Amino acid sequence: MVGVVSQRRRFLAMLDAVEDLVFFCAADGRLRFANRRAAAMLRALTGRPLDALLDRRPDEVGLPAELERQVVALFAEVAAKRAPVTADVPVTLPNGERHWIEEKICPVVRDGELVAQVVIARDIDGRKRAEQRLELLGKISALAGDRKSTRLNSSH
């Protein structure tokens, strides 16, 4: 039994060392575990410590309404499909700042029955901002090209 306890401690330490947010939830979405980064994010979003959130469904945790709706919908999709789902999810922080995470939810199926869901969320805010800048630059470039062609056509 000492070996199992030791392995569990090492496993939990490894999950806490991961930069991604890791959640382990029951089949109905009730929170069973969150690594250190996930617990910190939950505390920032809800103002509550992890212990107060364990064994609660996403709609009972106190997440911002938009995030709660998205998480509930993603859990339902995973439960219905019995397949992983990945989505880019905007998160509005308490200070009003909008932040992006990529959330992947994977089903844990045993004997054809959904028994749990594992969530791994990654900070993609930098990537989203870069995509938005590229999109804006593309629009500016298109406008500049339109103006140039308009000037060329009007000079004839």
ChimeraX attribute file (.defattr): number of C-alpha atoms within 10 A of each C-alpha:
attribute: neighborCount
match mode: 1-to-1
recipient: residues
	/A:1	6
	/A:2	7
	/A:3	8
	/A:4	9
	/A:5	10
	/A:6	11
	/A:7	12
	/A:8	12
	/A:9	12
	/A:10	12
	/A:11	12
	/A:12	15
	/A:13	13
	/A:14	11
	/A:15	18
	/A:16	18
	/A:17	12
	/A:18	12
	/A:19	14
	/A:20	20
	/A:21	23
	/A:22	24
	/A:23	21
	/A:24	20
	/A:25	26
	/A:26	19
	/A:27	20
	/A:28	17
	/A:29	21
	/A:30	20
	/A:31	22
	/A:32	18
	/A:33	20
	/A:34	24
	/A:35	21
	/A:36	21
	/A:37	19
	/A:38	21
	/A:39	21
	/A:40	17
	/A:41	15
	/A:42	20
	/A:43	16
	/A:44	15
	/A:45	19
	/A:46	17
	/A:47	13
	/A:48	15
	/A:49	13
	/A:50	21
	/A:51	10
	/A:52	10
	/A:53	22
	/A:54	15
	/A:55	16
	/A:56	17
	/A:57	18
	/A:58	21
	/A:59	16
	/A:60	11
	/A:61	20
	/A:62	17
	/A:63	20
	/A:64	15
	/A:65	11
	/A:66	12
	/A:67	18
	/A:68	18
	/A:69	13
	/A:70	15
	/A:71	20
	/A:72	15
	/A:73	12
	/A:74	19
	/A:75	23
	/A:76	15
	/A:77	15
	/A:78	21
	/A:79	24
	/A:80	10
	/A:81	10
	/A:82	17
	/A:83	13
	/A:84	18
	/A:85	16
	/A:86	15
	/A:87	14
	/A:88	16
	/A:89	18
	/A:90	16
	/A:91	19
	/A:92	17
	/A:93	14
	/A:94	12
	/A:95	8
	/A:96	8
	/A:97	8
	/A:98	11
	/A:99	16
	/A:100	19
	/A:101	21
	/A:102	17
	/A:103	22
	/A:104	18
	/A:105	26
	/A:106	20
	/A:107	23
	/A:108	21
	/A:109	15
	/A:110	9
	/A:111	6
	/A:112	8
	/A:113	12
	/A:114	17
	/A:115	15
	/A:116	20
	/A:117	25
	/A:118	21
	/A:119	22
	/A:120	18
	/A:121	23
	/A:122	16
	/A:123	17
	/A:124	17
	/A:125	17
	/A:126	12
	/A:127	12
	/A:128	15
	/A:129	13
	/A:130	12
	/A:131	12
	/A:132	12
	/A:133	12
	/A:134	12
	/A:135	12
	/A:136	12
	/A:137	12
	/A:138	12
	/A:139	12
	/A:140	12
	/A:141	12
	/A:142	12
	/A:143	12
	/A:144	12
	/A:145	12
	/A:146	12
	/A:147	12
	/A:148	12
	/A:149	12
	/A:150	11
	/A:151	11
	/A:152	10
	/A:153	9
	/A:154	8
	/A:155	7
	/A:156	5
